[in-house]
Amino acid sequence: MAVLLYRIGRWAFRRRRLVGGVWLGVLVLAVAAAALAPAGEEEDLSMPGTESQKAFDLLDERFPQSNSQGAEARLVFRAPDGQRVTAKENRAAVEDALGSLDDGAQVASATDPYESGAVSEDGTIAYSTITYTADAVDLTEASKDDLANAARQARDTGLTVEIGGSALDAEEEPGGTTEIVGVAVAAVVLVLALGSLIAAGLSLLTAFVGVAIAFGLVAALAVPLGLTSTVAILALMLGLAVGIDYALFITSRFRHECAQGRAPEEAAGRAVGTAGSAVVFAGATVFIALVGLGVVGIPELTKMGLGGAGAVALAVLVALTLVPALFGFFGRRMLPRAVRKAIRSGDASPRPVTDTGRPGLGARWARFVLRRPVPVLMIAGLGLGAVALPALGLELGLPGDESKSVETTQRRAYDLMSEGFGPGFNGPLTVVVDTSGSGDVRATTDLVVRTVRDVDGVASVGDPVLSRAEDTAVLTAVPDTAPNTGATKDLVHTIRSAVSDVEADTGADVLVTGTTAMNIDISQAMSDALLPYLTVVIGLAVLLLTVVFRSVLVPVKAALGFLLSVGAAFGVLVAAFQWGWAADLIGIEQTGPVMSLMPILIIGIVFGLAMDYEVFLLTRMREAYVHGASPGDAVVNGFRHSGRVVAAAAIIMISVFAGFIGMSSPTIQTMGVGLAAAVAFDAFVVRMAIAPAVLALLGHRAWWLPRILDRVLPNVDIEGEKLSRQVPAHATESDAAVRRFPVGRD
């Protein structure tokens, strides 16, 4: 692979105008396709095979008209202090506000709270449900303005009015202040790490190209593939982070090769052949882990995995082709001025780009760990273990309006509904009774109603509604507790257990569904899939690293370190989102269960990123070891050449992920916190402290591989050993080469 990538790097360098033109054309097409494509819809999560999903499917079949409605809004009215919403003047204000919606082109209906009984017992709060003929994404600005004007009209009379429902749900748009700050930090780190504005700008430019293409493709395919804004933001987040990192790794190796006196074209080939091999492997691990999310069985999670995997694949292609092509345009200007002068003056032994005449921080740290491996290992391991302890109390759930900022009208509407009608009113349960196998439809339905009503924790049960064929009944049960509480989760299981006797006696099928029940089922499915998925990921990590490093103990060490970093990240999520630690700093409005998709998603992403750092750091160590260095010297050599770059790459990735913490979407906010924490723990504690400490204790045994495995396993040559044998080592800069590559001159 190294030889093939070497040829690709040299070809891209020579055909830089062609390569740059092709990528520019692809970028223009992707942006144009995104601009012309219709906006995608925000879809509810689904989990095929669960009881709640079966009930939804049955409702679609038996109640097709009621389940084909569009967006829904809820206007919640509260009377001024000391007054009732049923008072004559307040009632008139509510009716006038609702009457202003009658002429709306997309309004299907608006319920009268006084006729439908949607008034609280104390008479202070009432609500109206407005249904539309179009989905939320297709609502016109005029329809949204009419809704806002109706609320404003009622407020002018002294009422408190808030708006909830799906009609106000909007896609989260990237590009906020915190994301810009994250990119700015990444730019500063690149300049400090590379010591060159040109080199830093090249890494950012290529990352932006890959991200723009990925984002454009996701937007263009949103409608045909059902991709949501979360998929687009994940593609943006991952593409930007790995795109900068992959470009940084190849650029750093190119500068190193140039500093050794090699011609720019040769340096580009060797950079892509060596660092590019690590990029391919690292990208492949992220890609496989993300695509593997499809095995969980949740369509939205599958789409997120595929979107992120596509962005990573594009980042790899850009790094292998566009980056060396840009080397052709800038040549030796990628190097610091002092190194360029040394090359032009004919210095036969130029120093590495980062060499200052004394051991760098990475080499000094490695020697420190080698002298004290046991204390370093104990402190780092116990520290991560302590951070991971809160993960034992991990609870999974799906956020609703209760998790939104109190500055939003949706959250205030949620709070008003809880105050007026009880916390469970925001998450009612839908009980579906399939009476097609029952002899007496009415008797069976009445028995189900009595059974559900007698369950402790049920506040009320509505009258059943029969389908046209009278083979299905639907009734609504309101819990005493809020949707995301453990008590509501227990209530769902209790109801399902209670109606099982009815099913046995009558032959009917009784299913509990609704948004709350669906969220509970999805969270349970996520919990059940967590351990199997983690086992698959760990097994994959051990297998891949065994092939790459031709060692048994190194992969085991890497897998255990990955478990520590993921566990610590989960601990941070529990402490922040469940316990409320640093909630004000992060901007968490409401504590509660951790987003149910996050643990598996974080495992998939962090697995690939952890393997990135493992490969880039240990490749140099193995390269030195196979060329005769002692185990200790090999560790120092790895940190001397890769420690600074890996640290810079980790800081960049942490900055990019942390930049998404400020978004209002709980999903993206949780993802940003979890990924930033996981990368920080994995890069700076596991790879920088635990890894060298373990290697120091293992010595030569770290690189041991049984003979039978040595014969069976393929040799991927990630260190470029074959490249060193097949490509002349003396391909260095000469006066003739200087004349051929004038772009490198000042």
C-alpha positions in Angstrom: 0.0 0.0 0.0 2.8 2.4 0.8 4.3 2.1 -2.7 0.9 2.7 -4.3 0.2 5.7 -2.2 3.8 7.0 -2.9 2.9 6.9 -6.6 -0.4 8.7 -6.0 1.3 11.4 -4.0 3.9 12.0 -6.8 1.2 11.9 -9.5 -1.0 14.4 -7.6 2.1 16.7 -7.1 2.9 16.6 -10.9 -0.8 16.9 -12.0 -1.6 19.5 -9.4 -3.7 21.7 -11.7 -5.8 18.8 -12.9 -6.3 17.5 -9.3 -7.1 20.9 -8.0 -9.5 21.5 -10.9 -11.3 18.2 -10.4 -11.9 18.9 -6.7 -13.0 22.5 -7.4 -15.5 21.1 -9.9 -16.8 18.6 -7.4 -17.1 21.3 -4.8 -19.1 23.6 -7.1 -21.5 20.7 -8.1 -22.0 19.7 -4.5 -22.8 23.3 -3.4 -25.1 23.8 -6.4 -27.0 20.5 -5.7 -27.5 21.5 -2.1 -28.8 25.0 -3.1 -31.3 23.5 -5.6 -32.4 20.6 -3.4 -35.6 20.9 -1.3 -35.1 21.0 2.5 -35.3 17.7 4.3 -37.8 16.8 7.1 -37.1 16.2 10.7 -38.3 12.7 11.3 -39.3 11.0 14.6 -37.1 8.2 15.8 -38.4 4.7 15.1 -37.3 1.3 16.2 -38.6 -1.6 14.0 -39.6 -4.6 16.0 -40.6 -2.9 19.3 -44.1 -2.9 20.7 -44.5 0.8 20.3 -43.5 0.7 16.6 -45.9 -2.2 15.9 -48.6 -0.1 17.4 -47.7 2.9 15.3 -47.8 0.7 12.2 -51.2 -0.7 13.2 -52.5 2.9 13.6 -51.3 3.8 10.2 -53.2 0.8 8.8 -56.4 1.2 10.7 -56.6 5.0 11.1 -55.0 6.2 7.9 -56.7 9.6 7.8 -55.9 10.6 11.4 -52.3 9.5 11.1 -51.7 11.5 7.9 -52.1 14.9 9.5 -49.4 17.5 9.0 -47.7 19.7 11.6 -49.4 20.5 14.9 -49.2 23.6 17.1 -50.4 24.1 20.6 -51.4 27.6 21.9 -51.3 27.6 25.7 -53.1 30.5 27.5 -52.7 31.5 31.1 -54.9 34.1 32.8 -53.3 37.0 34.7 -52.8 36.5 38.5 -56.1 36.3 40.4 -58.1 35.8 37.2 -59.5 32.7 35.4 -59.1 32.0 31.7 -62.9 31.2 31.7 -63.7 34.9 32.6 -65.8 36.7 29.9 -63.1 39.1 28.8 -60.4 36.4 28.8 -62.6 33.9 26.9 -63.3 36.5 24.3 -59.6 37.2 23.9 -58.8 33.5 23.4 -61.6 33.0 20.9 -60.6 36.1 18.9 -57.0 34.9 18.8 -58.1 31.5 17.5 -60.6 33.1 15.1 -57.7 34.9 13.5 -56.3 31.6 12.3 -59.5 30.5 10.5 -58.4 32.1 7.2 -55.0 30.4 7.2 -54.5 28.5 3.9 -52.7 25.6 5.6 -54.8 25.4 8.8 -56.8 22.2 9.0 -58.5 22.8 12.3 -58.2 24.7 15.6 -59.9 23.2 18.7 -62.0 25.4 21.1 -60.6 24.8 24.6 -63.9 25.6 26.2 -65.8 23.0 24.1 -63.1 20.3 24.2 -62.6 20.6 27.9 -59.0 21.8 27.6 -59.1 24.0 30.6 -57.3 23.2 33.9 -59.3 22.4 37.0 -58.5 25.8 38.6 -59.5 27.6 35.5 -56.2 29.5 35.0 -54.8 27.6 32.0 -56.3 26.5 28.7 -54.9 25.3 25.4 -55.9 24.9 21.8 -54.5 22.4 19.3 -54.0 23.7 15.8 -53.4 21.1 13.0 -52.1 21.9 9.6 -52.4 20.3 6.2 -48.6 20.5 5.6 -45.6 19.1 7.5 -43.5 21.4 9.7 -40.8 21.8 7.0 -43.5 22.8 4.4 -45.2 25.4 6.5 -45.0 28.8 4.9 -43.7 31.9 6.6 -47.2 33.3 6.4 -48.6 30.3 8.4 -45.9 30.7 11.0 -46.5 34.5 11.2 -50.3 34.0 11.6 -49.6 31.7 14.6 -47.2 34.2 16.1 -49.7 37.1 15.5 -52.5 35.1 17.2 -50.3 34.6 20.3 -49.3 38.3 20.2 -52.9 39.4 19.9 -53.9 37.4 23.0 -50.8 38.7 24.9 -51.9 42.3 24.2 -55.1 41.6 26.3 -53.0 40.6 29.3 -52.9 36.8 28.8 -49.7 34.8 29.0 -49.5 32.8 25.7 -46.8 30.3 24.7 -46.6 28.1 21.6 -45.6 24.4 21.5 -45.9 21.5 19.1 -44.1 20.4 15.9 -45.0 23.5 13.9 -42.2 25.4 15.5 -39.6 22.7 15.2 -36.8 24.0 13.1 -33.6 22.4 11.9 -30.5 23.3 13.8 -28.3 25.4 11.5 -24.5 25.3 11.9 -22.4 28.4 11.8 -22.9 29.8 15.3 -20.4 31.7 17.4 -19.1 28.7 19.3 -18.4 26.7 16.1 -16.4 29.7 14.7 -14.4 29.9 18.0 -13.6 26.2 17.7 -12.3 26.6 14.1 -10.3 29.7 15.2 -8.6 27.7 18.0 -7.8 25.0 15.5 -6.2 27.6 13.2 -4.1 29.0 16.0 -2.9 25.5 17.0 -2.0 24.7 13.4 0.1 27.8 13.1 1.9 27.1 16.4 2.4 23.4 15.5 3.6 24.0 11.9 5.3 27.4 12.4 4.0 28.5 9.0 0.9 30.3 7.9 1.0 28.7 4.5 1.1 25.1 6.0 -1.6 25.9 8.5 -3.8 27.5 5.8 -3.4 24.5 3.5 -4.6 22.1 6.2 -7.6 24.3 6.9 -8.4 24.8 3.2 -8.4 21.1 2.4 -10.5 20.3 5.4 -13.1 23.0 4.4 -13.2 21.6 0.8 -14.0 18.1 2.1 -16.5 19.3 4.6 -18.3 21.6 2.1 -18.6 18.7 -0.3 -19.9 16.3 2.4 -22.3 18.9 3.7 -23.6 19.7 0.2 -24.1 16.0 -0.6 -26.0 15.4 2.6 -28.2 18.4 1.9 -28.8 17.3 -1.7 -29.8 13.8 -0.6 -31.8 14.9 2.4 -35.2 14.3 0.8 -34.6 11.1 -1.2 -32.7 9.4 1.7 -34.6 11.0 4.6 -31.5 12.7 6.1 -32.1 15.1 9.0 -30.2 18.2 10.1 -28.5 16.0 12.8 -26.9 13.9 10.1 -25.6 17.0 8.4 -24.2 18.5 11.6 -22.5 15.2 12.4 -20.9 15.1 8.9 -19.8 18.7 9.4 -18.3 17.9 12.9 -16.5 14.8 11.9 -15.4 15.9 8.5 -13.9 19.1 9.9 -12.1 17.4 12.7 -10.6 14.5 10.8 -10.0 16.6 7.7 -7.7 19.0 9.6 -6.0 16.2 11.4 -5.3 14.1 8.3 -4.0 17.1 6.4 -1.8 17.9 9.4 -0.3 14.5 9.5 0.6 14.4 5.8 1.8 18.0 5.8 4.0 17.4 8.9 5.6 14.3 7.1 6.1 16.3 3.9 8.0 19.1 5.8 10.1 16.4 7.5 11.1 14.8 4.2 11.8 18.2 2.7 13.9 19.2 5.7 16.0 16.0 5.0 16.9 17.6 1.7 14.5 15.7 -0.6 13.0 17.3 -3.7 9.4 18.5 -3.1 7.9 15.9 -5.5 9.8 13.1 -3.8 8.9 14.5 -0.4 5.2 14.5 -1.4 5.4 10.9 -2.6 7.1 9.8 0.6 4.7 11.8 2.8 1.6 10.2 1.2 3.3 6.8 1.1 4.1 6.8 4.9 1.8 9.2 6.7 -0.9 8.6 4.0 -0.8 4.9 4.8 -1.6 5.7 8.4 -4.4 8.1 7.2 -5.9 5.3 5.1 -5.9 2.9 8.0 -7.2 5.5 10.5 -9.9 6.6 8.2 -10.9 3.0 7.5 -11.4 2.3 11.2 -13.6 5.3 11.6 -15.5 4.4 8.5 -16.1 0.8 9.6 -17.2 1.8 13.1 -19.7 4.3 11.8 -21.1 2.1 9.1 -21.4 -0.6 11.8 -24.0 1.5 13.6 -26.5 0.2 11.2 -26.5 -3.2 13.0 -28.3 -1.6 15.9 -31.5 -1.3 13.9 -32.5 2.3 14.4 -32.9 4.0 11.0 -31.9 7.5 12.3 -28.7 6.1 13.8 -27.9 4.2 10.6 -28.3 7.5 8.6 -26.0 9.3 11.1 -23.4 6.6 10.8 -23.5 6.6 7.0 -23.4 10.5 6.9 -20.4 10.6 9.2 -18.7 7.7 7.3 -19.1 9.5 4.0 -17.6 12.7 5.4 -14.6 10.7 6.8 -14.1 8.9 3.4 -14.0 12.3 1.6 -11.5 13.6 4.2 -9.2 10.7 3.4 -9.5 11.2 -0.4 -8.8 14.9 0.0 -5.8 14.2 2.2 -4.3 11.7 -0.3 -4.8 13.8 -3.5 -5.6 17.5 -2.9 -3.0 17.9 -0.2 0.0 16.7 -2.3 -1.4 18.7 -5.2 -1.2 21.8 -3.1 2.3 20.9 -2.1 3.1 21.2 -5.8 1.9 24.8 -5.8 3.7 25.9 -2.6 6.7 23.5 -2.6 9.4 24.5 -0.1 7.4 27.5 1.1 5.7 25.0 3.4 9.0 25.0 5.4 10.2 27.6 7.9 12.5 30.2 6.4 15.5 28.9 8.3 15.2 25.4 6.9 14.7 26.7 3.4 17.9 28.7 3.7 19.8 25.6 5.0 18.7 23.6 1.9 19.7 26.3 -0.5 23.1 26.8 1.2 23.8 23.1 0.5 23.7 22.0 4.1 24.2 18.2 3.8 22.6 17.4 7.1 19.7 19.7 7.7 17.9 19.3 11.0 14.3 18.2 11.3 11.7 21.0 11.1 11.0 21.0 14.8 14.6 20.4 16.0 15.9 23.3 18.1 19.2 21.6 19.1 17.9 20.0 22.3 15.3 17.3 23.0 11.8 18.4 22.4 9.0 18.3 24.9 7.7 15.0 23.5 11.1 13.2 23.8 11.6 14.6 27.3 8.1 13.4 28.4 8.8 10.0 26.9 12.0 9.6 28.9 10.2 10.8 32.0 7.6 8.0 31.6 10.3 5.4 30.8 12.0 6.2 34.1 8.8 6.1 36.2 6.3 3.8 34.3 4.6 2.4 37.4 3.6 5.7 39.0 2.5 7.2 35.7 0.4 4.1 34.9 -1.2 4.1 38.3 -2.0 7.8 38.4 -3.4 7.9 34.9 -5.3 4.6 35.2 -6.8 5.4 38.6 -7.6 9.0 37.5 -9.6 7.8 34.5 -11.2 5.1 36.6 -12.4 7.8 39.0 -13.8 9.9 36.2 -15.6 6.9 34.8 -17.4 6.0 38.1 -20.5 8.1 37.4 -21.0 6.1 34.2 -22.3 3.3 36.5 -25.5 5.4 37.0 -26.0 6.0 33.3 -29.7 6.5 32.3 -30.8 6.7 28.7 -33.7 8.7 27.3 -34.7 11.0 24.5 -35.0 14.8 25.1 -38.2 16.6 24.5 -39.3 20.2 25.0 -38.4 19.9 28.7 -34.7 19.9 27.7 -35.0 23.1 25.7 -33.9 26.5 27.0 -36.3 28.4 29.2 -35.8 31.2 26.7 -37.8 29.3 24.1 -41.6 29.4 23.9 -41.8 25.6 23.5 -40.2 25.1 26.9 -42.5 27.7 28.5 -45.5 26.1 26.9 -44.3 22.7 28.3 -44.0 24.2 31.8 -47.5 25.8 31.6 -49.1 22.5 30.5 -47.3 20.7 33.4 -48.6 23.3 35.8 -52.1 23.3 34.6 -52.7 19.6 33.7 -50.0 17.7 35.5 -46.5 16.6 34.4 -47.7 13.5 32.6 -49.9 15.5 30.3 -46.9 16.4 28.1 -46.2 12.7 27.5 -49.5 10.8 27.3 -49.5 7.0 26.5 -51.5 5.6 23.6 -53.1 2.2 24.2 -54.1 0.4 20.9 -56.5 -2.5 21.2 -56.6 -4.8 18.1 -60.0 -6.5 18.6 -60.0 -8.3 15.2 -59.4 -11.6 17.1 -61.9 -10.8 19.9 -65.5 -11.9 19.9 -67.0 -8.8 21.7 -65.4 -5.5 20.7 -67.1 -3.3 23.2 -66.6 -5.6 26.1 -62.9 -6.1 25.3 -62.4 -2.4 25.0 -64.2 -1.6 28.3 -62.1 -4.3 30.0 -58.9 -2.7 28.8 -60.0 0.8 29.9 -60.8 -0.6 33.5 -57.5 -2.4 33.6 -55.4 0.6 32.6 -57.4 2.9 34.9 -56.7 0.7 37.9 -52.9 0.8 37.4 -51.1 2.9 40.0 -49.5 5.9 38.4 -52.2 6.5 35.8 -53.8 10.0 36.3 -56.6 9.6 33.8 -57.8 7.4 30.9 -59.7 9.0 27.9 -62.8 7.5 26.2 -61.8 4.9 23.5 -62.1 5.8 19.8 -63.0 3.0 17.4 -61.8 2.6 13.8 -64.3 2.7 11.0 -64.3 -1.1 10.7 -64.6 -1.3 14.5 -61.7 -3.7 14.7 -59.4 -1.3 16.6 -59.8 0.9 19.6 -57.5 3.7 20.7 -57.4 5.2 24.2 -55.2 7.8 25.9 -53.7 7.2 29.4 -52.1 10.2 31.1 -49.3 9.3 33.7 -48.9 11.1 37.0 -45.2 11.7 36.2 -43.2 13.5 33.6 -42.2 11.7 30.3 -38.5 11.3 31.1 -38.8 10.0 34.6 -38.0 6.5 35.8 -41.5 6.3 37.3 -43.0 6.7 33.8 -40.7 4.1 32.4 -41.9 1.7 35.1 -45.5 2.6 34.4 -45.2 1.6 30.8 -43.9 -1.8 31.8 -46.6 -2.2 34.4 -49.4 -1.4 32.0 -48.0 -3.9 29.5 -47.9 -6.5 32.1 -51.4 -5.8 33.3 -53.0 -6.0 29.9 -51.3 -9.3 29.1 -54.1 -11.0 31.2 -56.7 -9.3 29.1 -55.0 -10.5 25.9 -55.0 -14.1 27.2 -58.7 -13.9 28.2 -60.1 -12.1 25.1 -57.7 -12.9 22.3 -57.2 -9.2 21.6 -53.8 -7.6 21.1 -53.1 -4.7 23.4 -50.1 -2.4 22.5 -48.8 0.6 24.4 -47.3 3.3 22.2 -47.0 7.1 21.9 -43.9 9.2 21.8 -43.1 8.5 25.5 -43.4 4.7 25.1 -41.4 4.9 21.8 -38.6 6.8 23.6 -38.6 4.2 26.4 -38.4 1.3 23.9 -35.6 2.9 21.9 -33.6 3.7 25.1 -34.1 0.0 26.2 -32.9 -1.2 22.8 -29.9 1.1 23.0 -29.0 -0.3 26.4 -29.4 -3.9 25.2 -27.2 -3.2 22.1 -24.5 -1.3 23.9 -22.5 -4.3 25.2 -22.7 -6.3 22.0 -21.6 -3.3 19.9 -18.8 -2.5 22.3 -17.6 -6.1 22.1 -17.6 -6.0 18.3 -15.7 -2.7 18.2 -13.1 -4.0 20.7 -12.7 -7.2 18.7 -12.2 -5.2 15.5 -9.7 -2.9 17.2 -7.6 -5.9 18.4 -7.7 -7.6 15.0 -6.8 -4.4 13.0 -4.0 -3.4 15.3 -2.6 -6.9 15.3 -2.4 -6.8 11.5 -0.9 -3.3 11.5 1.7 -3.6 14.3 2.3 -7.4 14.0 2.0 -7.7 17.8 -0.4 -9.3 20.3 0.1 -7.2 23.4 0.0 -3.7 21.7 -3.5 -4.2 20.4 -4.7 -5.5 23.8 -3.2 -2.4 25.5 -4.9 -0.2 22.9 -8.3 -1.8 23.4 -8.1 -1.5 27.2 -7.1 2.1 26.9 -10.0 2.8 24.5 -12.3 1.3 27.2 -10.9 3.7 29.8 -11.3 6.8 27.6 -14.9 5.9 26.6 -15.8 5.1 30.2 -14.4 8.4 31.4 -16.4 10.2 28.6 -19.6 8.5 29.8 -18.8 9.6 33.3 -18.5 13.2 32.2 -21.9 12.9 30.4 -23.6 11.5 33.5 -22.1 14.1 35.8 -23.0 17.0 33.4 -26.4 16.0 31.9 -27.8 13.8 34.8 -26.3 15.4 37.9 -26.0 18.9 36.6 -22.3 19.4 37.3 -21.0 22.5 35.4 -24.5 22.7 33.9 -24.4 26.5 33.9 -21.0 26.6 32.2 -22.1 24.2 29.5 -25.5 25.8 29.1 -27.6 22.8 30.2 -31.1 24.0 31.0 -32.6 20.8 32.4 -30.9 17.7 33.8 -32.2 14.3 32.9 -31.3 11.0 31.1 -28.5 11.0 28.6 -29.6 11.0 25.0 -30.1 7.3 24.2 -28.3 7.4 20.9 -25.1 9.0 22.4 -23.3 6.0 24.0 -23.2 3.9 20.9 -22.6 6.8 18.6 -19.7 8.0 20.8 -18.2 4.5 21.0 -18.3 4.3 17.2 -16.7 7.6 16.6 -14.2 7.5 19.4 -13.0 4.0 18.4 -11.9 5.4 15.1 -10.3 8.5 16.5 -8.5 6.5 19.2 -7.1 4.3 16.5 -5.9 7.4 14.7 -3.7 8.5 17.6 -2.5 4.9 18.3 -1.5 4.4 14.7 0.3 7.8 14.2 2.1 7.5 17.5 3.1 3.8 17.4 4.0 3.7 13.7 7.1 5.7 14.4 7.9 3.5 17.4 7.6 0.3 15.4 9.6 1.8 12.6 12.5 2.5 14.9 12.2 -0.9 16.7 12.3 -3.0 13.5 15.4 -1.0 12.4 17.3 -2.1 15.6 16.4 0.5 18.2 15.8 -0.7 21.8 12.2 -0.7 23.1 12.9 2.4 25.2 14.6 4.3 22.3 11.7 3.3 20.0 9.2 4.9 22.4 11.3 8.1 22.6 11.7 8.1 18.8 7.9 7.9 18.4 7.3 10.8 20.7 10.1 12.8 19.1 8.6 12.6 15.6 4.9 12.2 16.3 4.1 13.4 19.8 3.9 17.1 18.9 1.7 16.4 15.9 -0.6 14.1 17.7 -1.0 16.6 20.6 -1.8 19.3 18.1 -4.3 17.1 16.2 -6.0 16.2 19.5 -6.3 19.9 20.5 -7.8 20.7 17.1 -10.3 17.9 17.3 -11.3 18.9 20.9 -11.7 22.5 19.8 -13.9 21.5 16.8 -16.1 19.2 18.9 -16.3 21.7 21.8 -17.5 24.3 19.3 -20.8 22.5 19.0 -21.6 22.5 22.7 -23.2 25.9 22.4 -25.9 24.7 19.9 -29.4 24.6 21.3 -30.0 21.0 20.1 -29.7 18.6 23.1 -28.5 15.9 20.7 -25.6 18.0 19.2 -24.8 19.5 22.7 -24.4 16.0 24.2 -22.4 14.8 21.2 -20.0 17.8 21.5 -19.4 17.3 25.3 -19.0 13.5 24.9 -16.6 13.6 21.9 -14.5 16.5 23.3 -14.1 14.7 26.6 -13.4 11.3 25.0 -10.7 12.7 22.6 -9.0 14.6 25.5 -8.9 11.5 27.7 -7.7 9.2 24.9 -5.1 11.4 23.4 -3.5 13.0 26.5 -4.0 10.3 29.1 -4.3 7.0 27.3 -1.9 7.5 24.3 0.5 10.0 25.9 0.8 8.4 29.4 -0.6 4.9 29.7 0.7 3.7 26.3 4.4 4.6 26.9 4.2 3.3 30.5 2.8 0.0 29.4 5.4 -0.3 26.6 8.2 0.5 29.0 7.1 -2.3 31.3 6.6 -4.8 28.5 10.0 -4.1 26.7 10.7 -6.5 23.8 7.5 -8.5 24.7 5.4 -5.6 23.4 6.3 -6.4 19.8 6.1 -10.2 20.1 4.0 -12.1 17.6 3.6 -15.9 17.5 5.2 -17.5 14.4 1.9 -18.9 13.2 0.3 -15.5 13.2 3.3 -14.0 11.5 2.9 -16.4 8.6 -0.9 -16.0 8.4 -1.5 -12.3 8.8 -1.1 -10.0 5.8 1.7 -7.4 5.9 0.1 -4.0 5.3 3.5 -2.2 5.6 2.1 0.9 7.3 5.7 2.0 8.1 6.7 2.1 4.5 9.4 -0.5 4.7 8.9 -1.7 1.2 8.9 1.9 0.0 12.3 2.4 1.5 13.6 -0.7 -0.4 12.0 0.2 -3.7 12.6 4.0 -3.8 16.1 5.3 -3.9 17.0 6.9 -0.6 19.3 9.5 -2.2 16.4 11.3 -4.0 17.4 14.6 -2.3 17.3 18.2 -3.4 19.9 19.3 -5.9 20.6 22.4 -7.8 18.8 21.0 -10.8 15.8 20.2 -8.6 15.8 23.7 -7.3 15.5 25.0 -10.9 12.7 22.5 -11.6 10.7 23.6 -8.6 11.0 27.4 -8.5 7.8 27.7 -6.4 9.8 27.0 -3.3 12.0 30.1 -3.7 11.4 33.2 -1.6 
